[in-house]
């Protein structure tokens, strides 16, 4: 099973934006940290909402948190060595 970081749903830049959104930063603060315009931040968020089928920033952030939580839960379940079993 791939980690959320390995799933090619988001670009590297979109992942950076998502990480900063999850920290509660504003579009302006994200833009300043990444050295891009607010419009570019909004474009990345628009693309991520489309890819994740969410309607707003809160839904997008929740989607990100849920995917990471589900990945961790699945990895902690008994029989977590499924990857090695499948390869054999």
For each residue, the residues with C-beta under 8 A, 3 or more apart:
1: 71 74 75 82 83
2: 6 7
3: 6 7 71
4: 7 64 67 68 71
5: 15
6: 2 3
7: 2 3 4
8:
9: 51 52
10: 14 15 18 48 51
11: 14 15 44
12: 15 16
13: 16 17 34 44
14: 10 11 17 18 44 47 48
15: 5 10 11 12 18 19
16: 12 13 19 20 34
17: 13 14 20 21 30 34 41 44 45 48
18: 10 14 15 21 22 48 60 61 64
19: 15 16 22 23
20: 16 17 23 25 29 30 33 34
21: 17 18 24 25 30 45 57 60 61 64
22: 18 19 61 64 65
23: 19 20
24: 21
25: 20 21 29 30 33
26: 29 30
27: 30 31 38 41 42 45
28: 31 32 38
29: 20 25 26 32 33
30: 17 20 21 25 26 27 33 34 41
31: 27 28 34 35 36 37 38 40 41
32: 28 29 35
33: 20 25 29 30
34: 13 16 17 20 30 31 41
35: 31 32
36: 31 40 41
37: 31 40 41
38: 27 28 31 41 42
39: 42 43
40: 31 36 37 43 44
41: 17 27 30 31 34 36 37 38 44 45
42: 27 38 39 45 46
43: 39 40 46 47
44: 11 13 14 17 40 41 47 48
45: 17 21 27 41 42 48 49 57 60
46: 42 43 49 50
47: 14 43 44 50 51
48: 10 14 17 18 44 45 51 52 54 60
49: 45 46 52 53 54 55 56 57 59 60
50: 46 47 53
51: 9 10 47 48
52: 9 48 49 59 60 63 64
53: 49 50
54: 48 49 59 60 62 63
55: 49 59
56: 49 59 60
57: 21 45 49 60 61
58: 61 62
59: 49 52 54 55 56 62 63
60: 18 21 45 48 49 52 54 56 57 63 64
61: 18 21 22 57 58 64 65
62: 54 58 59 65 66
63: 52 54 59 60 66 67
64: 4 18 21 22 52 60 61 67 68
65: 22 61 62 68 69
66: 62 63 69 70
67: 4 63 64 70 71
68: 4 64 65 71 72
69: 65 66 72 73
70: 66 67 73 74
71: 1 3 4 67 68 74 75
72: 68 69 75 76
73: 69 70 76 77
74: 1 70 71 77 80
75: 1 71 72 80
76: 72 73 80
77: 73 74 80
78:
79: 82
80: 74 75 76 77
81: 84 85
82: 1 79 85 86
83: 1 86 87
84: 81 87 88
85: 81 82 88
86: 82 83
87: 83 84
88: 84 85
